[in-house]
C-alpha cells in the first residue's frame, strides 16, 4: 500500500506501519474460518499519524473480502 492517506483528526500524512506477531501475520477475513483451506484472508496494515497518534487499519486485498 503506497497511496497517501490523511489523518481524519488533524489532517497530517499517515505513516504506513507493520505489526509483527513472531512469524505470523495479522489477518482479517469476511467470515470466520470453518475449515483451514476455506479461509481467504487479507493482511491488515496500520497507518499511524505522527502528530496525534491516531491509527487507522486498512486491508491489503479487498477482493478477498468481497467474495
C-alpha positions, 0 to 999 in steps of 0.5 A: 500500500503506497497511496497517501492517506490523511489523518481524519483528526488533524489532517497530517500524512499517515505513516504506513506501519507493520505489526509483527506477531513472531512469524505470523501475520495479522489477518482479517477475513469476511467470515470466520474460518470453518475449515483451514483451506476455506479461509481467504484472508487479507493482511491488515496494515496500520497507518499511524499519524505522527502528530496525534497518534491516531491509527487507522487499519486498512486491508491489503486485498479487498477482493478477498473480502468481497467474495 
